[in-house]
């Protein structure tokens, strides 16, 4: 998937697939696979080694080995062109399935040894109706069943991907929720943490400073978050540029299932990129874009959405889970909104 993403056309097609766009034809897939394979196969032996994938993708070796294991059907330690194509087809099937579920407003279930569960680890009760907010309690334990608390969905409007209110509404409590689905982080707080990470000399020090999950930031670093009123008051960009909001949405790969960036490497790269964009405009030909504001509101999934505990696997509380699911149902807003 990352190899195919090297071309602009493929990135454009992938970004549209989740919104019901037609998937690439078999001929187009073969053409793109051949191009990606040729770009990575530097020794021209017809196989992609770990070293070639590291050089092509710029990933850590451990991450590349994980990718290779997933694509290497015959377990010979390398990927041939047929294995690459088969892997891409599997990715596309998964994207098609996700798009189908998303179009229906349903989160895809996950099969496990303990039966069918949703992505949050809760059992799927297929016979229960969806929609109206409600909760049930276990009279003996006092625990609330998180699978039965839900928020009334926000309506879709013609201007939802342009109106600033779409962003603001994701930061507010609403019917069925006692917690806001999303919280935005201060860029200055993230940059300060990245500077501390750069000064670390051991893995243990870096892991201690990795970005905490949202729950831990709320209790230990509440100053890291913007209030919705502060986001509304942030500086807007130039009129000719569409008055973009001072909001940055981060899309990134997770290094592990428990924590996306356990040693802070992604956070450091993000903050370096923000600081460059804050100090110097990007030039293309005769045009130079504006520098981004010194203070930005950042959507960074691990810190902006409620998460399971990375150490114990303890699930979200019922209210946290409801906010999390509400955020997932509108996740496209953060990557498709035209005013951010």
N, C-alpha and C positions, 0 to 999 in steps of 0.2 A: 504494500500500500504506500509506504513512504517512497519507494523507488518510483512508482507511477506518479506520485505527487511531484516529481522533479519537473514535469512539464506544466505550463500554465493552463493549457486546455484541460488536462486531466484534473487539476485542482478545481477548475471552474465546474466541470461536470460532477465531481464528487460533492461539491458544496450544494448542488442543486438536487442531488438524488434524494436527499431526505425530505424534499418538499414535493415529491410526486413526479419529478422529471423522469424521462425515460432512461433506462439503464443503457450502457454502451453495448453495441452489437458485438457478436463473437469476433467479427473481423476487426473491429476497432480495438477490442481487448487484446487480440493477438498482436496487432501492430504496436500498441503501447507496451505490451510485455516485451516484445523483441527489442524495442528502443531502450527500455529500462535495463534489460539484461545486458545489452551491448555496452551501455554506459558503465555498468559495474564490473563487467568481466574484463579486467584490464590485461590479464595474461592470455586471453583468448583460448582458454582450454575447455570452454563450454560448461563450466561449473563456477558457482560463486562460493568462495571460501569466506571464513570469518574475517580474515584480513581485508579482503576486497570489500566486504560489506561495511566494515568499520571505516575504511577510507572513503567509501561512497556516501554513507549516511552521516558520518561524524558522531556516531553514538559511542557509548561506553561498550567495551568488549562483552561485559556480562549481559547487557541488553541485547546486543547483536546475537549472542549465543542463544538467548531465549527465542528470538525471532527465527533463527535458523532451525532450531528444534521443532518449531511449529510448522515450518514449511518442508522440512527434510523428510519426505515420506518413506524413503528406503534406509534412513538412518546411517548414511555413509559419511556424514560430516560436512556435506556441501549441498548446494541447491542447483539443480539443473533447470533448464527452461520450462520443461513440462511441470515440474514441481512449483515453480514460481507462478505459472499461469493458473494451476489448480488452487494455489493459495489465494491469489487475487479473486478467483471466482468465489471462493468461500467467504472472503471479506465482503464482496458485493451482495451475496445472498444474505449475509447478516445485516448489511445496511438496508436491503429491501425489506427484511422482516421488521427491523426497527422502524422504518418509515411507515409500514403498514400499521404497526401498533400505535405509533404516534398519531397517525391520521385519525385513529379511532379514540384517541385520548386514553389509551391503555398502556400500562407498563408491562413489557414482556416478562412472563414468568421464567424462572430458572429451575431446571430439574436438578435434584440432588438425591443423595442416598436416603434422605429423610422425607422424600416426597417433593411435590412442586412448591417452590417458594418464590416470592417476589425478590427483586434485586437487593432488598434490604434484609433478607433472611426471614421474613415473616411468612407463615403458611398462607397459601392462596385458597380462599373460600369462594369457589366459583358460583355457588348458589346465592350469595348475598348481593343485594342490589347496590349499585354505585350511586354516588352523588350527594345526597343530603347529609350534612354533618351530624354525626352521632357518635356516641362512645358507650361501650359496655364495660362493666367492672366485674372482676372476680371477687365474690363476696368474702372468700376466705383469705385471699392474698392481698386484695386491695389494688391489684395491678390493672391498668387500663389496656384494653386490646388496641394496639396502635393501628391495626389494619382497618378499624372501623371509624377512625377520625379522618375527615376529609374537608377540604375547603370548597366552597362554591366556585366553580371556574369563572375566570374573568372573561367577558365577551370579547370576541375579535372584532376589530373595526378596520375601516378602509385605511386609516392613517396610523395604525398602531406601530408601524415600523419607522415612523417619522416623528410622531408626537412625543415630547419629553415625558408626558404623563405616564406613558407605558413603562418607562424606566422607574419613575417615582413610585408607581403602584406596586412594583415588585419589592420595594423596600418598606412597605407598610403592612401592618396587620389587616386582615379582612375577615369577612364572614366565615366562621368555622375555624379561624386561626387565632391563637393567642400570641404567636411569635411571627415576625416578618419572614417571608420565604428567603430573602436574600439580604445580606449586609455587605457594604462596600468598604474596602480597606484604604487607609491613607497611603499614598505613594511615599510620603516622607517617612512614615513608620517602617514600611517595607525596605526602603533604601538604608535606613539606619541599621536594621537587622542584617542586611546583606553586608554592610561594612564590618560588622562584628564577625560574620562568617568568614570573611576574607582574612581576618586576623587569626583565625583558628589554626592550630598546628597539628591537631590530632583528629582522627575520625570521631572519637567520643565527643570532643568539643563541638564539631560540626553538627552531629546528630542532636546535641542538646539545644542547638540554636535553629534547627530546621523549623519551618513554618508550623505553628500549632494548628490544630483543627479549630473550627469556629467556636465550639463550646469553651475550649481552653482560653482562646483569646478573649472571649466575653468575660471570663472570670479573672484572668490574670493580666490582661492588657486591654481594658475597655477603651482606652484612649486611641487604640488603633483604628477604630471604626468611625465612619461618618454617620451622623444623624441624617435622616432623610431631608430635614430642613437645610442642613449644610450642603448637601448635594444639590438641592434646588438653587442654592445661592452661588454655586461655583461659576467661575468665569466661562462664558461661551466664546466660541471662535468667531472669525470674521464672517460678515454677511455674505460675501461672495462665495465662501466655502460652505454655506449652508448652516452657519452658526453651530458648529459641532459642540457637543457637551464635553466637559472635562471628565469623561468616563472612559476607562480603558478595560476591555474584556480580554482576558488571557486564555488562550487555548494551548494546551500542552499535554504531553504523554505522561502517564504515571509510571514511575520507576518500579514500584511494588504495589501489590493489592492493598496493603495496610496503610502505606503512606506514599504520596506521589513523588516526594522529593526528600528522601530520608537524610541526605547529607547537605541539603541546601544548594546544590549546584544549579538547579533551574532558577531558584530565587535570585542567585547572584547574576546569572545571565540576563534575567528579566530586568533587574535594577540597573545593570550596566547599560542596557539598551534604552531604558527610560531616561537615564542621565544624559546619554548622548543626544537623544531627541530633545531634551530640555535645553541643551546648551548650543546646539547647532541645527539649523534647518537643513532639510534634505534637498539637494539640487538635482534637477533632471533637465538638461538642456538649458533653456533660458529661464525656467521657472524654479523658484525656491519655495518650498512649503514653509508654513509657519513652524516655529518651535512649539512643542507642546508645553502647556502650563507647568509651572514648578510644582503645583499641587494637583494631583489627579485622584479621582475615586476609582479604585481598582476592583474589578470582579475577578477573583482568584478562587476557583471552586472549593478548594480545601478549607480556606479561611472564610469563604462567603456563604457556604451551605453547611448545614448540620451533618456531622459525620459519625460513624461508629468509632469506638475507642481503638486506636491503632495497637495498643499494648495488650488489651484483654479481649478485644472483639465484642465488648459490651454494646448492645444495639442502642439506637437512639430512643429517647423517651417517646411516648405517644404524641406529645405536642411537637417535639422536634421532628418526628417522622412525618407528621402532617405538613409542617412547613417545608420539609425537604421535598415531599411529593408535589406540593404546589409549585415549588421552584422548578422541578424537573418538567412539569407540564408546560412551562413557558420558557424553557431553556433557549429556544431559538431566538428569543428577543435579544439576548446579550451578544449574539454573533451576527444578527441580521439588521439590527436597528441602524438607521442611517444618520442619526444625530449624535452618536457616541464618538 
